[in-house]
């Protein structure tokens, strides 16, 4: 549905994007992450046709955003970080205007506005002026205008910025309700929000893609587990590294030299547990603790962006 084909963007001597290549299939919710200046906004501006790439190409549904802008832009709904609105308009008038811009058939506009308002929780404020809306309702109105014309791709730049915890939760539920029906590109500095709504993340760093991974991947066979064993590490660690299903053994510091505490990265959790129990029985060594280890998105992000030099 979305394809970045070796896209670069230069501003003079500054490389804002460098050979960025990825694709997003239909219905996926992709989180775009990166530190300030990493290239997220540039990538979104190129995707939506606001900027032209220096090299490479971007297509939406097979339509190149530069060569076939009308066809490509018909497929995009865009919520920028700062939503341009006309405060003197009512929500209904603003959404009608958005529908006209997106070439919705005129006689279909009233029903379409009602449907979009119901989906985004705006039905009760359709005839209220935008200037009188709370921050949460303004953000909902921004999402609603992005949905006008039923685009296949929704681009959301910091959609929860400035919202309180309750509004954050409501916005998260709204985005989740759109998943599957629309392909969504979601950019945010709030990692917990990205982890809650996205099925995949791409991390940009100094204009390059440095991480591209699925979240909650049901097909991933790699697991991590933390073990605490009543045995000195000098004796146990070499034996743990010999286990067939264990890919990596990372010893952790602990205050008791008679104990071994380590994180095992294994290919198959069930097989690794059987091998571990067999080893400890042979060594006549008690297992004090065994627990799974889950990498948070924050851990992944910090590891990926550890190098601060371009």
GIQUIKA-V205543 format. One line per field, one symbol per residue. ss: DSSP state (~ for helix, > for strand, _ for the rest). A space follows every 10 residues. Layout:
ss: ???
This chain:
ss: _>>>>>>>>> >__>>>>>>> >>>>____>> >>>>_____~ ~~~~~~~___ ____>>>>>> __>>____~~ ~~~~_>>>>_ _________> ~~~~~~~~~~ ~____~~~~~ ~~~~~~~~~~ __~~~___>~ ~~__~~~~~~ ~~~~~~~___ __>>>>>___ ____~~~~~~ ~~~~~~~~>_ _>>>>>>___ ~~~~~~~__> >>>>>__>>> >>>>______ __>>>>>>>_ __~~~~~~~~ _____>>>>> >________> >>>>>>__~~ ~~~~~~~~~~ ~~~___>>>> >>____~~~~ ~~~~______
